Amino acid sequence: MAAAKNAGPKKRPTPEKRDKTNKIRAARNKATKSALKTAIKKAYVGGTDRVAVIRYAIKRVDQACAKGILHKNNAARKKSQLMKLLNKAS
């Protein structure tokens, strides 16, 4: 009788893997969305260097769109609104 090979830990079923990756991605998406919303709020409130704050918010919108967190049309709309704000500020 051949000795049983110890192949390591038992393979994990695919649904468990999907749950794990979904939790990780949801946490990452939540953090990115939260940072984006904060940046947009700061842009509308303004401050000492308003132009830089608005540009930072536009950058965050682009990053969220590139990561697939925002739809491209949603990102375009947000950027358009921020650009209007930027033109008023400068």
PyMOL commands that set and color helices and strands:
alter all, ss='L'
color gray80, all
select helices_A, chain A and resi 14-45+50-66+72-89
alter helices_A, ss='H'
color red, helices_A
deselect
rebuild
show_as cartoon
